[in-house]
Amino acid sequence: MAIASESTRQELPIILIRGFGGLDAADEKKQTYYGFNDGTVYPQRQGENYIYEGMVLKLMKSTWRYQDATNVIGYYDKPGTPREILDELKGFPKEFFFGDKVVVDPAMAAALRRNREPLRTLWVFRYYDLNDRSFAQYGVALKRLIELVRTLVTKRTGAPLPKVNIIAHSMGGLIVREAIQVAYKPGEAEKAINKVVTLGTPHKGIVFQRLRSLKWLPFIDAGEEIERFNPDRQADPKNPAGYTNLAKAFPLDRLLTVVGTNYRTFGVGPATLLNKLFSVDGEFGMNYNRSDGLVKIDSAQVPGAPRAYVHKCHGGEDSLITSREAFEIATRFFHGDIHARLRLVDAQISKGKDFLGKSEFFIGISLKPRGVDFELWHQSKAAENCYGPFNSDTLDDEKVAFDWIGADRKERVLYEGWLDSGQSPVGRDDLVMRLETYVGERDLFGVGFSDNIIHHDHCYIQARLKPTLRLAKHTGEKFIGAGQALTQTDDQTWLLPIEGPGFKATFGIQLSFVPEVGARVLV
Protein backbone atom coordinates (compact mmCIF):
# COMPACT_ATOMS: atom_id res chain seq x y z
CA MET A 1 0.00 0.00 0.00
CA ALA A 2 2.40 2.66 -1.19
CA ILE A 3 1.38 6.31 -1.01
CA ALA A 4 2.64 8.43 -3.87
CA SER A 5 2.86 11.88 -2.30
CA GLU A 6 6.24 12.67 -0.79
CA SER A 7 6.56 13.68 2.83
CA THR A 8 9.23 13.40 5.49
CA ARG A 9 9.36 12.51 9.17
CA GLN A 10 12.47 14.58 9.88
CA GLU A 11 12.27 17.47 12.34
CA LEU A 12 11.02 20.60 10.61
CA PRO A 13 9.86 24.08 11.68
CA ILE A 14 6.41 23.98 13.30
CA ILE A 15 3.83 26.76 12.90
CA LEU A 16 1.00 27.02 15.46
CA ILE A 17 -2.31 28.66 14.52
CA ARG A 18 -5.07 29.36 17.03
CA GLY A 19 -8.83 29.42 16.46
CA PHE A 20 -11.62 31.97 16.42
CA GLY A 21 -11.04 34.88 18.79
CA GLY A 22 -14.62 36.08 19.09
CA LEU A 23 -16.21 39.31 17.95
CA ASP A 24 -13.46 41.36 19.58
CA ALA A 25 -9.95 39.88 19.40
CA ALA A 26 -8.31 42.49 21.65
CA ASP A 27 -7.68 39.95 24.42
CA GLU A 28 -6.16 37.48 21.94
CA LYS A 29 -3.66 40.11 20.79
CA LYS A 30 -2.46 40.40 24.40
CA GLN A 31 -1.71 36.67 24.63
CA THR A 32 1.96 36.00 24.08
CA TYR A 33 1.46 32.54 22.61
CA TYR A 34 -2.17 32.82 21.49
CA GLY A 35 -3.20 30.12 23.96
CA PHE A 36 -0.67 27.46 22.96
CA ASN A 37 1.04 27.86 26.34
CA ASP A 38 -2.03 26.53 28.20
CA GLY A 39 -1.88 22.95 29.42
CA THR A 40 -3.72 20.55 31.69
CA VAL A 41 -3.09 18.93 35.07
CA TYR A 42 -3.97 15.21 35.10
CA PRO A 43 -4.69 13.92 38.64
CA GLN A 44 -3.62 10.37 39.56
CA ARG A 45 -0.88 10.27 36.92
CA GLN A 46 2.81 9.77 37.65
CA GLY A 47 6.05 11.52 36.73
CA GLU A 48 6.08 13.72 33.65
CA ASN A 49 2.57 12.58 32.82
CA TYR A 50 1.13 14.41 35.82
CA ILE A 51 1.33 17.91 34.32
CA TYR A 52 1.09 18.70 30.63
CA GLU A 53 2.77 22.07 30.27
CA GLY A 54 1.19 23.12 27.00
CA MET A 55 2.25 22.82 23.37
CA VAL A 56 4.91 25.55 23.37
CA LEU A 57 6.79 24.54 26.50
CA LYS A 58 6.49 20.82 25.77
CA LEU A 59 8.11 21.29 22.34
CA MET A 60 10.78 23.58 23.79
CA LYS A 61 11.66 20.90 26.36
CA SER A 62 12.15 18.57 23.40
CA THR A 63 14.35 19.84 20.54
CA TRP A 64 12.52 22.92 19.28
CA ARG A 65 13.58 26.52 19.79
CA TYR A 66 10.78 29.02 20.14
CA GLN A 67 10.86 32.18 18.06
CA ASP A 68 9.00 34.79 20.10
CA ALA A 69 6.27 36.04 17.79
CA THR A 70 5.96 39.40 19.55
CA ASN A 71 9.58 40.18 18.74
CA VAL A 72 10.27 38.13 15.64
CA ILE A 73 7.22 38.87 13.53
CA GLY A 74 5.65 42.31 13.47
CA TYR A 75 2.23 42.57 11.89
CA TYR A 76 1.43 46.14 10.93
CA ASP A 77 -1.59 47.85 9.42
CA LYS A 78 0.32 49.56 6.64
CA PRO A 79 2.83 48.28 4.09
CA GLY A 80 6.44 49.43 4.21
CA THR A 81 9.87 48.66 5.66
CA PRO A 82 12.73 51.04 6.55
CA ARG A 83 15.07 50.81 3.60
CA GLU A 84 18.17 51.11 5.76
CA ILE A 85 17.45 47.65 7.15
CA LEU A 86 17.35 45.99 3.76
CA ASP A 87 21.13 45.90 3.50
CA GLU A 88 21.06 43.26 6.25
CA LEU A 89 18.58 41.17 4.26
CA LYS A 90 20.26 40.80 0.90
CA GLY A 91 19.07 37.69 -0.83
CA PHE A 92 15.64 37.68 0.80
CA PRO A 93 12.69 38.13 -1.58
CA LYS A 94 11.57 41.76 -1.41
CA GLU A 95 7.91 40.73 -1.32
CA PHE A 96 8.48 39.71 2.30
CA PHE A 97 8.74 43.41 3.14
CA PHE A 98 6.92 45.38 0.43
CA GLY A 99 3.66 45.39 -1.51
CA ASP A 100 1.36 44.25 1.27
CA LYS A 101 0.88 44.44 4.98
CA VAL A 102 4.20 43.72 6.62
CA VAL A 103 4.48 40.12 7.80
CA VAL A 104 8.16 40.16 8.77
CA ASP A 105 9.96 42.29 11.31
CA PRO A 106 13.07 42.98 9.18
CA ALA A 107 15.49 43.56 12.06
CA MET A 108 14.55 40.28 13.70
CA ALA A 109 14.61 38.50 10.34
CA ALA A 110 18.21 39.55 9.98
CA ALA A 111 18.97 38.15 13.45
CA LEU A 112 17.17 34.92 12.68
CA ARG A 113 19.39 34.44 9.68
CA ARG A 114 22.14 33.59 12.15
CA ASN A 115 20.03 31.04 14.03
CA ARG A 116 22.12 27.98 14.84
CA GLU A 117 19.20 25.54 14.65
CA PRO A 118 16.87 26.91 11.99
CA LEU A 119 15.11 23.60 11.31
CA ARG A 120 13.87 23.00 14.85
CA THR A 121 12.05 26.30 15.31
CA LEU A 122 8.57 26.96 16.62
CA TRP A 123 6.38 29.83 15.40
CA VAL A 124 3.00 31.26 16.40
CA PHE A 125 1.06 32.82 13.54
CA ARG A 126 -0.34 36.02 15.11
CA TYR A 127 -2.89 36.77 12.42
CA TYR A 128 -5.18 38.88 14.60
CA ASP A 129 -2.39 41.46 14.91
CA LEU A 130 -3.06 42.29 11.25
CA ASN A 131 -6.18 44.19 12.35
CA ASP A 132 -7.88 42.96 9.22
CA ARG A 133 -10.41 40.17 9.77
CA SER A 134 -10.26 38.93 6.23
CA PHE A 135 -9.59 35.30 5.30
CA ALA A 136 -7.93 36.41 2.08
CA GLN A 137 -5.47 38.48 4.13
CA TYR A 138 -4.96 35.63 6.60
CA GLY A 139 -4.12 33.21 3.79
CA VAL A 140 -1.64 35.57 2.14
CA ALA A 141 0.01 36.36 5.47
CA LEU A 142 0.35 32.69 6.40
CA LYS A 143 1.90 31.92 3.03
CA ARG A 144 4.42 34.73 3.54
CA LEU A 145 5.30 33.44 7.01
CA ILE A 146 5.81 29.91 5.65
CA GLU A 147 8.05 31.19 2.88
CA LEU A 148 10.03 33.36 5.32
CA VAL A 149 10.70 30.37 7.60
CA ARG A 150 11.78 28.24 4.64
CA THR A 151 14.05 31.00 3.32
CA LEU A 152 15.67 31.53 6.73
CA VAL A 153 16.61 27.86 6.90
CA THR A 154 18.07 27.91 3.39
CA LYS A 155 20.08 31.09 3.99
CA ARG A 156 21.52 29.65 7.19
CA THR A 157 22.27 26.11 6.00
CA GLY A 158 22.63 26.38 2.24
CA ALA A 159 20.29 23.41 1.90
CA PRO A 160 17.30 23.39 -0.48
CA LEU A 161 14.09 25.01 0.74
CA PRO A 162 12.62 22.79 3.48
CA LYS A 163 8.97 22.21 4.24
CA VAL A 164 7.13 23.16 7.44
CA ASN A 165 4.68 21.32 9.68
CA ILE A 166 1.53 23.03 10.96
CA ILE A 167 -0.72 22.51 14.00
CA ALA A 168 -3.97 24.48 13.83
CA HIS A 169 -6.85 24.68 16.29
CA SER A 170 -10.47 25.22 15.23
CA MET A 171 -10.76 28.12 12.75
CA GLY A 172 -6.98 28.02 12.39
CA GLY A 173 -7.44 24.94 10.21
CA LEU A 174 -9.69 26.91 7.89
CA ILE A 175 -6.96 29.55 7.63
CA VAL A 176 -4.48 26.83 6.65
CA ARG A 177 -6.87 25.67 3.95
CA GLU A 178 -7.25 29.26 2.74
CA ALA A 179 -3.48 29.43 2.26
CA ILE A 180 -3.29 25.98 0.66
CA GLN A 181 -6.32 26.29 -1.61
CA VAL A 182 -6.27 30.00 -2.50
CA ALA A 183 -3.06 31.85 -1.59
CA TYR A 184 -0.75 29.20 -3.07
CA LYS A 185 -0.91 28.44 -6.76
CA PRO A 186 -1.95 24.88 -7.71
CA GLY A 187 0.78 22.38 -6.84
CA GLU A 188 2.79 24.84 -4.69
CA ALA A 189 1.41 24.13 -1.23
CA GLU A 190 2.54 20.50 -1.06
CA LYS A 191 6.09 21.64 -1.87
CA ALA A 192 6.08 24.11 1.03
CA ILE A 193 4.03 22.26 3.67
CA ASN A 194 4.98 18.79 4.84
CA LYS A 195 2.03 17.84 7.09
CA VAL A 196 -0.90 19.55 8.79
CA VAL A 197 -2.69 18.60 12.02
CA THR A 198 -6.04 20.25 12.74
CA LEU A 199 -7.60 20.19 16.21
CA GLY A 200 -11.39 20.42 16.16
CA THR A 201 -11.47 22.37 12.89
CA PRO A 202 -15.02 22.72 11.47
CA HIS A 203 -13.96 21.56 8.00
CA LYS A 204 -17.62 20.99 7.06
CA GLY A 205 -18.87 23.97 9.04
CA ILE A 206 -20.93 24.23 12.23
CA VAL A 207 -24.42 22.79 11.79
CA PHE A 208 -26.34 25.41 13.74
CA GLN A 209 -24.82 28.18 11.62
CA ARG A 210 -27.91 27.74 9.49
CA LEU A 211 -29.68 29.77 12.21
CA ARG A 212 -27.60 32.82 11.40
CA SER A 213 -29.08 35.99 9.93
CA LEU A 214 -26.97 37.23 7.04
CA LYS A 215 -28.36 40.74 7.54
CA TRP A 216 -26.16 41.46 10.53
CA LEU A 217 -22.93 39.79 9.38
CA PRO A 218 -21.61 42.75 7.35
CA PHE A 219 -21.94 45.03 10.35
CA ILE A 220 -19.54 43.21 12.65
CA ASP A 221 -15.80 42.80 12.23
CA ALA A 222 -16.00 39.02 12.49
CA GLY A 223 -18.75 38.62 9.90
CA GLU A 224 -16.58 36.92 7.29
CA GLU A 225 -15.07 34.54 9.85
CA ILE A 226 -18.54 33.51 11.05
CA GLU A 227 -19.69 32.99 7.47
CA ARG A 228 -16.79 30.56 6.97
CA PHE A 229 -18.54 28.24 9.47
CA ASN A 230 -21.52 27.98 7.13
CA PRO A 231 -21.89 24.26 6.16
CA ASP A 232 -23.46 25.15 2.83
CA ARG A 233 -20.52 27.31 1.88
CA GLN A 234 -17.98 24.69 2.91
CA ALA A 235 -19.74 21.97 0.87
CA ASP A 236 -20.18 24.14 -2.23
CA PRO A 237 -18.04 22.62 -5.03
CA LYS A 238 -17.83 26.08 -6.62
CA ASN A 239 -16.10 27.45 -3.52
CA PRO A 240 -12.33 27.14 -4.12
CA ALA A 241 -11.72 27.20 -0.35
CA GLY A 242 -14.38 24.55 0.42
CA TYR A 243 -13.39 21.19 1.86
CA THR A 244 -14.58 19.37 -1.25
CA ASN A 245 -11.76 21.01 -3.23
CA LEU A 246 -8.95 20.40 -0.73
CA ALA A 247 -7.76 17.19 -2.40
CA LYS A 248 -7.03 19.14 -5.58
CA ALA A 249 -4.56 21.35 -3.72
CA PHE A 250 -2.93 19.11 -1.09
CA PRO A 251 -2.38 15.35 -0.55
CA LEU A 252 -5.00 14.26 1.96
CA ASP A 253 -2.76 11.60 3.53
CA ARG A 254 -0.65 14.52 4.84
CA LEU A 255 -3.58 16.05 6.75
CA LEU A 256 -4.55 14.58 10.14
CA THR A 257 -7.84 15.73 11.65
CA VAL A 258 -7.93 15.35 15.45
CA VAL A 259 -11.59 15.05 16.43
CA GLY A 260 -12.90 15.90 19.90
CA THR A 261 -15.82 13.91 21.34
CA ASN A 262 -16.47 15.23 24.87
CA TYR A 263 -19.31 17.72 24.54
CA ARG A 264 -20.13 17.39 28.25
CA THR A 265 -17.12 19.43 29.43
CA PHE A 266 -17.49 22.25 26.90
CA GLY A 267 -18.31 25.41 28.82
CA VAL A 268 -20.66 26.98 26.27
CA GLY A 269 -23.99 25.33 27.05
CA PRO A 270 -26.10 26.80 24.22
CA ALA A 271 -23.68 25.45 21.60
CA THR A 272 -23.92 21.96 23.07
CA LEU A 273 -27.72 22.09 23.03
CA LEU A 274 -27.83 23.35 19.44
CA ASN A 275 -25.54 20.54 18.31
CA LYS A 276 -28.00 18.06 19.73
CA LEU A 277 -30.95 19.78 18.05
CA PHE A 278 -29.23 19.93 14.66
CA SER A 279 -28.23 16.40 13.76
CA VAL A 280 -26.35 15.50 10.58
CA ASP A 281 -26.75 12.64 8.13
CA GLY A 282 -26.03 9.32 9.78
CA GLU A 283 -26.30 10.68 13.34
CA PHE A 284 -29.82 9.34 13.91
CA GLY A 285 -31.49 12.26 15.63
CA MET A 286 -31.54 13.75 19.12
CA ASN A 287 -30.61 10.50 20.87
CA TYR A 288 -27.01 11.49 20.17
CA ASN A 289 -24.72 14.47 20.56
CA ARG A 290 -21.70 13.45 18.53
CA SER A 291 -19.62 16.60 18.95
CA ASP A 292 -16.88 18.29 20.96
CA GLY A 293 -19.47 20.76 22.23
CA LEU A 294 -19.11 23.09 19.25
CA VAL A 295 -18.09 21.05 16.19
CA LYS A 296 -19.77 17.82 15.14
CA ILE A 297 -17.56 14.73 14.93
CA ASP A 298 -18.42 14.35 11.26
CA SER A 299 -17.77 18.04 10.55
CA ALA A 300 -14.27 17.94 12.08
CA GLN A 301 -13.14 15.42 9.43
CA VAL A 302 -12.24 15.66 5.77
CA PRO A 303 -13.31 12.70 3.61
CA GLY A 304 -10.18 10.90 2.47
CA ALA A 305 -7.91 12.28 5.23
CA PRO A 306 -6.81 10.36 8.36
CA ARG A 307 -8.43 11.15 11.67
CA ALA A 308 -7.91 10.55 15.39
CA TYR A 309 -10.60 10.54 18.08
CA VAL A 310 -9.77 12.26 21.39
CA HIS A 311 -12.22 12.42 24.28
CA LYS A 312 -11.77 16.16 24.85
CA CYS A 313 -13.99 19.18 24.31
CA HIS A 314 -13.44 21.93 21.75
CA GLY A 315 -11.78 24.61 23.88
CA GLY A 316 -11.14 25.85 27.39
CA GLU A 317 -9.75 23.72 30.20
CA ASP A 318 -8.75 20.12 29.41
CA SER A 319 -9.63 20.56 25.74
CA LEU A 320 -8.18 19.68 22.35
CA ILE A 321 -5.80 22.63 22.42
CA THR A 322 -4.63 22.05 26.03
CA SER A 323 -4.42 18.24 26.06
CA ARG A 324 -1.38 15.99 26.10
CA GLU A 325 -3.27 13.65 23.78
CA ALA A 326 -3.19 16.22 20.96
CA PHE A 327 0.57 16.67 21.40
CA GLU A 328 1.27 12.93 21.35
CA ILE A 329 -0.87 12.34 18.27
CA ALA A 330 0.51 15.32 16.33
CA THR A 331 4.19 14.58 16.98
CA ARG A 332 3.80 10.91 16.06
CA PHE A 333 2.08 11.94 12.83
CA PHE A 334 4.97 14.30 12.07
CA HIS A 335 7.88 12.07 13.12
CA GLY A 336 6.61 8.53 13.68
CA ASP A 337 8.48 5.74 11.91
CA ILE A 338 5.72 3.11 11.96
CA HIS A 339 2.33 3.33 10.31
CA ALA A 340 -0.32 1.10 11.92
CA ARG A 341 -3.61 -0.13 10.56
CA LEU A 342 -6.24 -2.16 12.43
CA ARG A 343 -9.27 -3.64 10.71
CA LEU A 344 -12.16 -5.91 11.61
CA VAL A 345 -11.79 -9.21 9.76
CA ASP A 346 -14.84 -10.98 11.19
CA ALA A 347 -17.18 -10.67 14.18
CA GLN A 348 -20.05 -12.47 15.88
CA ILE A 349 -22.28 -11.12 18.65
CA SER A 350 -23.96 -13.88 20.64
CA LYS A 351 -25.82 -12.01 23.40
CA GLY A 352 -27.64 -8.79 24.16
CA LYS A 353 -30.11 -8.78 21.29
CA ASP A 354 -33.48 -7.32 22.25
CA PHE A 355 -36.19 -9.38 20.57
CA LEU A 356 -39.00 -7.08 21.75
CA GLY A 357 -37.43 -3.92 20.37
CA LYS A 358 -35.02 -3.26 17.58
CA SER A 359 -31.42 -3.81 18.57
CA GLU A 360 -28.57 -1.78 17.16
CA PHE A 361 -24.93 -2.62 17.83
CA PHE A 362 -21.84 -0.45 18.17
CA ILE A 363 -18.12 -1.25 18.26
CA GLY A 364 -15.23 0.96 19.30
CA ILE A 365 -11.59 0.68 20.31
CA SER A 366 -9.08 2.68 22.32
CA LEU A 367 -5.27 2.57 21.91
CA LYS A 368 -2.59 3.62 24.39
CA PRO A 369 1.18 3.25 23.90
CA ARG A 370 3.41 1.92 26.65
CA GLY A 371 4.91 4.52 28.94
CA VAL A 372 2.36 7.26 28.23
CA ASP A 373 -0.95 7.44 30.07
CA PHE A 374 -2.68 9.09 27.13
CA GLU A 375 -4.64 7.43 24.38
CA LEU A 376 -3.81 7.98 20.72
CA TRP A 377 -7.37 6.93 19.81
CA HIS A 378 -10.51 6.77 21.94
CA GLN A 379 -13.96 5.33 21.29
CA SER A 380 -16.45 4.49 24.02
CA LYS A 381 -20.08 4.63 25.11
CA ALA A 382 -19.44 7.94 26.88
CA ALA A 383 -17.80 9.46 23.82
CA GLU A 384 -20.73 8.50 21.56
CA ASN A 385 -18.26 8.01 18.69
CA CYS A 386 -18.26 4.24 18.11
CA TYR A 387 -18.84 2.69 14.71
CA GLY A 388 -22.49 1.96 14.13
CA PRO A 389 -25.33 1.50 14.48
CA PHE A 390 -25.29 -2.02 13.02
CA ASN A 391 -28.38 -4.12 12.61
CA SER A 392 -26.39 -7.27 11.82
CA ASP A 393 -24.87 -9.28 14.66
CA THR A 394 -21.82 -9.83 12.40
CA LEU A 395 -21.19 -6.06 12.10
CA ASP A 396 -21.08 -6.13 8.31
CA ASP A 397 -23.84 -3.67 7.38
CA GLU A 398 -23.09 -1.99 4.08
CA LYS A 399 -24.38 1.38 5.32
CA VAL A 400 -21.71 1.81 8.03
CA ALA A 401 -18.49 3.48 6.93
CA PHE A 402 -15.32 2.53 8.81
CA ASP A 403 -12.23 3.81 7.06
CA TRP A 404 -11.05 7.24 5.92
CA ILE A 405 -9.03 6.22 2.86
CA GLY A 406 -11.98 5.33 0.64
CA ALA A 407 -11.05 1.66 0.41
CA ASP A 408 -13.49 -1.19 -0.01
CA ARG A 409 -16.05 -1.08 2.82
CA LYS A 410 -15.52 -4.79 3.38
CA GLU A 411 -12.08 -4.03 4.82
CA ARG A 412 -13.75 -2.41 7.86
CA VAL A 413 -10.77 -0.33 8.99
CA LEU A 414 -11.08 0.48 12.70
CA TYR A 415 -7.93 2.55 13.17
CA GLU A 416 -5.12 4.06 11.19
CA GLY A 417 -2.31 5.99 12.87
CA TRP A 418 1.39 6.53 13.46
CA LEU A 419 3.75 5.19 16.13
CA ASP A 420 7.29 6.10 17.12
CA SER A 421 9.73 3.31 17.99
CA GLY A 422 12.04 5.97 19.42
CA GLN A 423 9.64 6.26 22.37
CA SER A 424 10.47 2.71 23.50
CA PRO A 425 12.36 2.36 26.80
CA VAL A 426 16.15 2.32 26.57
CA GLY A 427 17.41 -1.11 25.61
CA ARG A 428 14.07 -2.31 24.21
CA ASP A 429 13.51 -3.08 20.55
CA ASP A 430 9.75 -3.47 20.75
CA LEU A 431 6.51 -1.51 20.80
CA VAL A 432 3.62 -2.23 23.16
CA MET A 433 0.07 -0.93 22.76
CA ARG A 434 -2.91 -1.46 25.04
CA LEU A 435 -5.96 -2.26 22.93
CA GLU A 436 -9.35 -1.78 24.58
CA THR A 437 -12.42 -3.15 22.79
CA TYR A 438 -16.00 -2.06 23.48
CA VAL A 439 -19.17 -3.57 21.98
CA GLY A 440 -22.58 -2.27 23.02
CA GLU A 441 -26.25 -2.65 22.12
CA ARG A 442 -29.04 -0.10 22.03
CA ASP A 443 -32.78 -0.49 21.58
CA LEU A 444 -33.69 1.83 18.71
CA PHE A 445 -36.96 2.73 20.46
CA GLY A 446 -35.20 3.65 23.67
CA VAL A 447 -33.19 6.72 24.60
CA GLY A 448 -29.45 6.79 25.05
CA PHE A 449 -26.40 5.59 23.22
CA SER A 450 -26.33 2.03 24.55
CA ASP A 451 -28.50 -0.09 26.79
CA ASN A 452 -26.36 -3.21 27.15
CA ILE A 453 -22.62 -3.76 27.33
CA ILE A 454 -21.96 -6.88 25.30
CA HIS A 455 -18.16 -6.90 25.53
CA HIS A 456 -15.61 -4.63 27.21
CA ASP A 457 -12.06 -5.90 27.67
CA HIS A 458 -8.45 -5.12 26.84
CA CYS A 459 -5.23 -6.83 25.87
CA TYR A 460 -1.66 -5.80 25.04
CA ILE A 461 -0.08 -6.09 21.62
CA GLN A 462 3.69 -6.41 21.58
CA ALA A 463 5.56 -5.85 18.32
CA ARG A 464 9.17 -7.05 18.37
CA LEU A 465 11.01 -5.11 15.67
CA LYS A 466 14.31 -7.03 15.50
CA PRO A 467 15.68 -9.14 13.91
CA THR A 468 12.36 -9.53 12.10
CA LEU A 469 8.91 -8.21 12.88
CA ARG A 470 6.92 -10.45 15.25
CA LEU A 471 3.63 -9.73 17.01
CA ALA A 472 2.23 -11.28 20.18
CA LYS A 473 -0.84 -10.82 22.37
CA HIS A 474 -0.54 -10.50 26.17
CA THR A 475 -3.28 -10.39 28.77
CA GLY A 476 -1.04 -9.05 31.54
CA GLU A 477 1.26 -6.04 31.86
CA LYS A 478 4.51 -7.89 32.66
CA PHE A 479 5.08 -9.18 29.12
CA ILE A 480 6.85 -12.21 30.56
CA GLY A 481 7.44 -14.95 28.02
CA ALA A 482 6.55 -15.01 24.39
CA GLY A 483 2.82 -14.40 24.85
CA GLN A 484 0.33 -15.64 22.27
CA ALA A 485 2.12 -15.38 18.94
CA LEU A 486 0.01 -13.93 16.14
CA THR A 487 -0.06 -15.55 12.75
CA GLN A 488 0.53 -13.66 9.53
CA THR A 489 -1.48 -14.04 6.33
CA ASP A 490 -0.27 -13.84 2.75
CA ASP A 491 -1.20 -10.14 2.56
CA GLN A 492 1.06 -9.49 5.58
CA THR A 493 -1.78 -9.02 8.03
CA TRP A 494 -1.31 -10.25 11.60
CA LEU A 495 -4.48 -11.93 12.93
CA LEU A 496 -5.51 -10.98 16.47
CA PRO A 497 -8.27 -13.06 18.15
CA ILE A 498 -10.67 -11.16 20.44
CA GLU A 499 -13.12 -13.23 22.48
CA GLY A 500 -15.48 -12.81 25.42
CA PRO A 501 -18.75 -14.28 26.74
CA GLY A 502 -20.90 -12.39 24.23
CA PHE A 503 -18.49 -11.44 21.45
CA LYS A 504 -15.96 -13.15 19.25
CA ALA A 505 -13.93 -11.46 16.52
CA THR A 506 -10.71 -11.41 14.56
CA PHE A 507 -8.81 -8.16 14.11
CA GLY A 508 -6.19 -7.69 11.41
CA ILE A 509 -3.03 -5.68 12.17
CA GLN A 510 -0.79 -4.20 9.47
CA LEU A 511 2.45 -2.37 10.31
CA SER A 512 4.51 -0.36 7.82
CA PHE A 513 7.91 1.24 8.36
CA VAL A 514 7.95 4.91 7.35
CA PRO A 515 11.21 5.85 5.57
CA GLU A 516 12.99 9.11 6.39
CA VAL A 517 11.78 10.70 3.18
CA GLY A 518 9.19 9.49 0.68
CA ALA A 519 6.29 7.10 0.49
CA ARG A 520 5.34 4.50 3.07
CA VAL A 521 6.57 1.01 2.30
CA LEU A 522 4.73 -2.05 3.60
CA VAL A 523 6.85 -4.40 5.71
Secondary structure, 3 states (H helix, E strand, C coil): CCCCCCCECCCCCEEEECCCCCCCCHHHHHCCCCCCCCCEECCCCCHHHCEECCHHHHHHCCCCEECCHHHHCCCCCCCCCCHHHHHHHCCCCHHHCCCCCCCCCHHHHHHHCCCCCCCCEEEECCHHHHCCCCHHHHHHHHHHHHHHHHHHHHHHHCCCCCCEEEEEECHHHHHHHHHHHHHCCCCCHHHHEEEEEEECCCCCCCHHHHHCCCCCHHHCCCHHHHHCCCHHHHHCCCCCCCHHHHHHCCCHHHEEEEEECCHHHCCCHHHHHHHHHCCCCCCCHHHCCCECCCCECCCCCCCCCCEEEECCECCCCCECCCCHHHHHHHHHHHHCCEEEEEEEEEEEECCCCCCCCCEEEEEEEEEEECCCCCCCECCCCCCCCCEEEECCCCCCCCCCCCCCCCCCHHHCEEEEEEECHHHCCCCCCEEEEEEEEEEEEEECCCCCCCCEEEEEEEEEEEEECCCCCEEEEECCCCCCCCCEECEECCCCCEEEEEEECCEEEEEEEEEEECCCECCCEEC
